[in-house]
Amino acid sequence: MEKTMDVEKTIDQWNADFTNNAKKPLQDLSQYNTESLEWLMMEHYQFSFRNCEFLWIAAQTTGAFDTDIVKKELIRNYNEENGHAAMYKAALKKVGSDVEAREEFTPTTKFLDSIGELCARDPSSVLGTMFATETAAIFEHQVFRAISEEVIARREAGNSGKHLVGFHDLHLDGVEQSHKDELGIFLRGLYQDQSVVAGEGDRPTIHPQQALEGGKEAIDLMKAWWVNLFAEMNKKNKTPAMG
C-alpha cells in the first residue's frame, strides 16, 4: 500500500473494486426473469433485517475504545436504521413480494452470521468492518432501486411501487453517505505502517492494521456472498416458473 493511501482510502478502493465488479451482471436487467429479480430483492431484505443487530453489537464492541465517540456514531446509525426493515418488508409486499414466503438460502445465512461475528471482534477491526459495510450499502441501494423499478414496471404496480422506490431513495438521499463519511473520519490519516495511532481530540486510539483487516474481511465476505447470489439467480433464471 502506498503511503498516500490511508486506511479510509484503501478500504474505499477495495470497496470500489468489489462494487464495480458486482454491478456488471446487473447492467441489463432484461436478461433476468421476474422471479429471479424478486428472489434477489428478498435476499437483500435479509441484510436489512439483521442490520440493526449488527450496528448494536458493533456499538457495544467499540465501547472498549478509550473514547466513546465511535460507539455514539454507531448508535446514531442504529437509531436511523431502526424500523427500516419493517418499512422494506411492507414495501415489497405492496408489489407482490412476500418475504415470509421466502425459503432460506444457506449462503445468505452464513454470510450474515459471519458479519455478526466480525462486529464482535476488537474495536479497531469493527470500525473497519462497519466502514466497509456502510460504503457497500450505497452500491446496494443503487442497484436495488433499479431492480425495484424493473419489477414494478413488469407487474404494472406503479402506485403500489412508490414505497419501494422511496425506501431506496431514503437511503440514497444522504443516509448511507452520512454513515460512511462519519465513520471514515476516524480512519483518515491512519496508515498501515503505524502499529497504533494514539487518540487525538475525540478520536480514540486506533490500530490501523486491525481496521484494515476488519474492512478487508467484510469486503471478502460480501464478494463471496454476491458470487453465490449471482450463481443462484442465474439458476433460477434458467428454470421455468411452476404453475
N, C-alpha and C positions, 0 to 999 in steps of 0.2 A: 504494500500500500504506500503511495506517495505521501510525503509529509504534508502536502497541500490538502489531502483528503482526510478531514477529521471524521470522527465517528458518525456524526449526523449525515455528512455527505456520502460516506461509504455505504451505510445502510440504505440510504436513498438510491444509490447506484445499483446495489443488489436488487432492490425492490423494482426499479425501473426495468432491469433486465428480465426479471420474472414476469412482471405485468405486461410488458410489451410482447413477450412470447405467448402469454396466456390469451391475449386479445386476438391473436391471429386466427384461430379457428372460429371466432365469433364475428368476424367481419361481414360474412354473408349468412345471415340467419335463415334465408330462404331454403338453404340446403337441409334444414332440420325439420322434422315433423313437430306438430304442436305438442305431442305427448313428451318428446324428449326435452323440449324447451320448458315445459311445465315442471318436469322432473328436476331440472337444474335449478329452477327457482325455489322449489321446495327443499332442495339440499342447502341452498344458501340461507333459507329461513332458519335452518338448524343452528347456524353460527349466530344469527341474531338472537335466537332463543337462549343460547349459552353465554352471550357476550357480557351481560351484567354480572354473571357469576365470575367470569374471567377478570373483569375490572375490579370487582370486590376483593377477590383473592390477591390480585396484584397490588391493590392499595394496602392491604394488610401487610404483605411482604415488604413493600417499600417503606413501611413504617419503621423498619430497622435501620434506615439511613440515619445519619446524625442530624438531619433536619427533616421536618415533616412536609416540605414543600411538594415533593413528588407524590406522596400519599394524598395530599389535598387536591392535586390536579387530577389524579385518577378517580377520586371520589366525585369531583365535579363532573368528569366524564360519565361516571356511573349514574349520577342523578339525571344527566341529559338523556342517557340511553334508556333509563328505566321506563318501562311501558311501551317501548318501541316494538318489541317482538309481538305484543298483542295487536298493535296497530298494523303490523306487517301481515299477521295471520288473517285479520279481518279483511284487509285489502285484497289479499289473494283469494279469499272466499268469495268476494264480490265478483271476481272474474271467472269463477267456477273451479278454482283450485283449492281443494280442502287438504290442509297439511295433516289433519287427523287420519286421512286415508293413506298416508304415505307408509311404505314399507321401509324398514331400516336398511340403510346402505352401510355395511360394516366399515369401509374406508372412511366414511364421514365420522362415524362414532369414534374410531381410533384417532383420527386427526384432532377432533375436538377434545378428547381425553388428553392427548399429548400437549395441546396448547394449555390446557388446565394445569398440567404438571409443570410446564415452563413458568407459569405465573406464580409458582410456589418456590422457586429457586432463590438464589441470593439477590439482593436488591438491584445491583448493577445489571445483572442478566435480565431481570424482569423489566427494567427500564428499556433496555434494547429490544426485548420481545414486544412490549406494548407499542413502542415507536414504530416497529416494523408492521404490526397488525393494523394500527390506525392508518398508516400510509397506504397499505394494500386495500383498506376499506374504501378509499376514494375510487380506485380502479373498479372494485366490485359494484359499487352503486352506479357507476357509469355503464358498465356492461349490462347490469340487470335492469336499468332503466330502459335500455334499448330492447332487451328481451321482453320486458313487460309490454312495451308499445307494440311489438310484433304479435304477441299472444292476444292482446286486446283487439288489435285490428282483425286478426283471423276469427276471433269469436264474436266480432261486431259488438264488443262490450264497451263502447265509447264512454258513456257517462259513468258506468259502473267501474271503469278502469281508472278514473281520475284519482282515486285514493291511492292506488298502487304506484302510479307515476309520481304522485305527490309525496309518497313515502320516500322514494329515492331522491326527489328534488330537495326534500327537507335536509337530507344528509349531505347532498352536494352543495347546498347553499350555505357553506361555511362551517357546518358542524364538524365534519370529519377533518377538514383542513385545519380548523382550530385545534382539534385534539392532537393532530400530528405536530403542528407548529409549537404548541405549548410544551410538548414533551421533548421536541427537538432542541429547544433552548438549553436543556441540561446536557446535551451531547455535543453542543457546538464548541469548537476549540479544544476538544479532547482528542488525543492521538494514540494509536495502537502501541507506540513505543514507550508510553508512560505507564508505569505499573500501577500507579494510583495518583489521582488528582485531588488535592486537598480541597475541602469545601471553601467556597468563597461567597460571601453575602448569604443569600437564601439557598444557593445551590449546595447540595450535600457533597461529601467526599465520595468520589466515584472511581471504580476500576474500569478503565476504558476497554481493556481486553475482554472482560466479562460482559460488558454491554454489547460489544461486537458479536461475541459468541451467542448471546441471547437473541440478537437480531437475526443472525445467520441461521440459527436453529429454527426460528419461527418461519423464516422465508423458505428454508428447505422443506419444512412440513407443508407449507402452503403450496409449493411447487408440486410435491408428491400428491397432494390431495387433488389438485387440478388435473394432473395426469390421469388419476383414477376417475375423476368426474367425466373427462372427455372420452375415456375408453368406454364407460358405461353409457354415456349419452349416444355415442356412435352405435353401440349395440342396440339401444332402444330405437334408434333412427332406422335401423335395418329390419326391425321386427314389425310386421303388420299389426295394427291395432286389433284387439279382440272385440268381437261383438259389434 
